[in-house]
């Protein structure tokens, strides 16, 4: 367990081994979260766009679902049927 001391200015130094483990470098940002009497420092990604790339991989394709809905709508129109009711 690492222990850090708070300076007069409120600064806290994150111990070296923890910075190394989580790849925290000078100038990096961390999010400070306080809840239920606990303070957490969460390292923020250097590039949030790159970090989020591929998060939805493997899930259902919303594009495919949209195209399928539009195809069904077109078929209904061609048969002269009314559109489905929405709630």
C-alpha positions as MATLAB code, in Angstrom:
seq = 'XXXXXXXXXXXXXXXXXXXXXXXXXXXXXXXXXXXXXXXXXXXXXXXXXXXXXXXXXXXXXXXXXXXXXXXXXXXXXXXXXXXXXXX';
ca = [
       0.000    0.000    0.000;
       1.417    3.351   -1.034;
       1.062    6.408    1.198;
       1.297    9.977   -0.045;
       1.419   13.242    1.875;
      -0.688   16.300    1.008;
       1.340   19.515    0.663;
       0.241   22.956    1.921;
      -0.963   23.670   -1.633;
      -3.045   20.478   -1.695;
      -0.671   18.652   -4.002;
      -0.345   14.875   -3.765;
       2.506   13.002   -5.425;
       1.453    9.698   -6.986;
       4.122    7.134   -6.064;
       6.534    6.141   -8.847;
       5.543    2.469   -9.039;
       1.856    3.380   -9.443;
       2.648    5.982  -12.131;
       4.691    3.392  -13.995;
       2.012    0.686  -13.668;
      -0.679    2.946  -15.135;
       1.501    4.827  -17.610;
       0.955    8.215  -15.982;
       3.459   10.765  -17.261;
       4.056   14.449  -16.436;
       1.283   16.547  -17.989;
      -1.228   13.678  -18.125;
      -4.683   14.323  -16.705;
      -6.484   12.303  -14.059;
     -10.117   12.516  -13.055;
     -10.748   12.979   -9.328;
     -13.884   11.174   -8.140;
     -15.177   11.324   -4.576;
     -18.011    9.044   -3.426;
     -18.942    7.195   -0.250;
     -15.953    8.621    1.622;
     -13.437    7.400   -0.977;
     -11.331    9.549   -3.326;
     -10.248    7.929   -6.603;
      -7.800    9.147   -9.228;
      -8.668    7.809  -12.663;
      -6.111    8.257  -15.457;
      -7.744    9.795  -18.522;
      -6.835    8.495  -21.977;
      -4.390   10.665  -23.889;
      -6.586   10.421  -27.003;
     -10.224    9.706  -26.089;
     -11.209    9.112  -29.723;
      -8.540    6.459  -30.203;
      -9.362    4.984  -26.785;
     -13.029    4.559  -27.763;
     -12.310    3.103  -31.202;
     -13.739   -0.411  -31.452;
     -15.743   -0.265  -28.210;
     -18.899   -1.339  -30.013;
     -17.194   -3.954  -32.163;
     -19.032   -7.240  -32.233;
     -22.403   -5.732  -31.341;
     -25.411   -5.501  -33.612;
     -24.995   -3.327  -36.693;
     -27.285   -0.335  -36.358;
     -26.636    0.483  -40.007;
     -27.884   -2.950  -41.066;
     -30.977   -2.565  -38.852;
     -31.733    0.852  -40.384;
     -31.322   -0.477  -43.927;
     -33.616   -3.413  -43.138;
     -36.285   -1.074  -41.718;
     -36.117    1.130  -44.792;
     -36.348   -1.888  -47.106;
     -39.455   -3.085  -45.244;
     -40.993    0.417  -45.441;
     -40.373    0.508  -49.194;
     -41.971   -2.924  -49.650;
     -45.050   -1.781  -47.680;
     -45.334    1.362  -49.801;
     -45.081   -0.667  -53.011;
     -47.862   -2.989  -51.823;
     -49.984    0.018  -50.797;
     -50.005   -0.841  -47.111;
     -49.976    1.744  -44.358;
     -46.838    2.144  -42.232;
     -46.660    0.220  -38.955;
     -48.050    1.951  -35.880;
     -45.589    3.359  -33.369;
     -46.270    3.741  -29.682;
];
